[in-house]
Amino acid sequence: MWKLSTKSITSLYFVLSLLTCGQQKSPNEVISLNTNKKPSPKFSNFLGINGFEWDFFDDSNSRVDDGKVRIMQSFGGFRHYMDWEKIESEKGRYTFNPTHSGGFNYDKVYELCQMNNIDILACLKNCPPWLVNTYPKDLQDVDNVPAPYGLSHAKPSSYILQAKAAFQYAARYGNNKKVDSSLIKVYRMQRWNGDLSNQVKIGLGYVHYMECDNEKDKDWKGPKGQQSPEEYAANMSAFYDGHKGTLGKDVGVKNADPSMKVVMAGLAFPNPKFVIRMINWCKKNRGYNSNGSVNLCFDIINYHFYNNDGTIAGKERTTGRPPERSEAGKVADSFVEMSAKYASNMDVWITESGYDVNEKSPQRAYKIKNKSALITQADWMLRSSFLYARHHLKKSFFYMLDDVNVSDATPYASSGFATEHKKRPVADYFLQTKELIGNYHYEKTLLRDPIIDVYAHGDKKMYILYIPDAIGRRSIHTLDLKGAKSAKVHLLVPGSDHMKTQTVATVSGKLKLRITETPIFVEKI
């Protein structure tokens, strides 16, 4: 089992005497101007995780696993990879507790999330078998476009079956308790004698965000799975509100719960032009609202980006890179600026990001001096959260809770936050940071190297300091706490649920700190 010695922990943090520092380098990251005037959300919004329903249950899928739930408490958000098959394993027969595919209790999953202050993003993805079977044998794939074979991908009506499933889900788990019960279709038949029977439930209030599929711009599946921006906009128009209500009362998320936010699928290739073309489709096919804005069929703009040494321009990646030295900030800025110009400052999220720990993966975090790859992974993922807040995104989710296979060098196969139901340092870091500043919001950046971000919660201020590098660099910095006589310094501790906190006296309101590539947190007393 991985361990960190007391000596290693001590070496990460501040001292009161100067030490020899590494060569100073300017980070690649450029701090953007805030074109989005909305306030930054609380920081727990940037501590999301991708996962599945079985991440809450034991191996039988029937009982809550308390150990797994404790791991999930590290996160502020849960992007639920929810296969359409789970809630509609047979056409028109909707099940939720238990799902007739897998036997899961979705009600319990979401109740547990609510109890632990974990925001849910339900990502309805993958075609169910009964839809896949409409395709010829050589074209059958769960990643197919979510419309029966032979229908036009350009028409909203082609996607009515997916949009009906979205309605049923939103009616159950959204906030609207006044949904017409005659529109609710829950399949009550038991699978066997003694099996639980599904019951109608309306407006449970568990889910506030729903995502229409995943990475529909993917080109590796060919035409059967890839959608153009215009085709995906047509898909979303059905999913959103039944193409402005023209497809029926029981079609689309908004017809079940007008308050639920509909999130566009995260883009595999983060190009803002894809979203602009979707907006242009909406102008032509959905028109304008009374205030002159475009009647869009999504409430959240969403993309995916993994920080590495590759470039958007086409340079192939060979290894992961710390967020500040990748193109992460540049990509975030491009989406925020696009939103300001074309989408009335609509919120922008990133719902996939992360690092592998397999030493051969081209998306790997790697050993840096005395830091293992696991600690580097923890540093870089937490620093990614800070970067996303700094660049005015509104939520971030990381890929993903469990490894696919830690021995596999395939990108994303070893990017988990837990191994065999035990937290890695990255999950420890997320839990500790959520506990300390989960309710704080990003306020400003004082310095770029070392990075000094200021977070606020009411009258309280928290300073977050670290070096944006990947070479084990250290520096000494004197933090001006504006006359404070003392401060609390909070230190991340791998293998613990809590940070180590030290109270330190200042000298004339100033505190001398050793800064490393692992963030430290300073609270003025």
Summary of the structure (lengths in Angstrom):
residues: 525
radius of gyration: 23.7
end to end distance: 37.6
largest distance: 76.3
contacts: 1810
relative contact order: 0.14
helix: 28%
strand: 21%
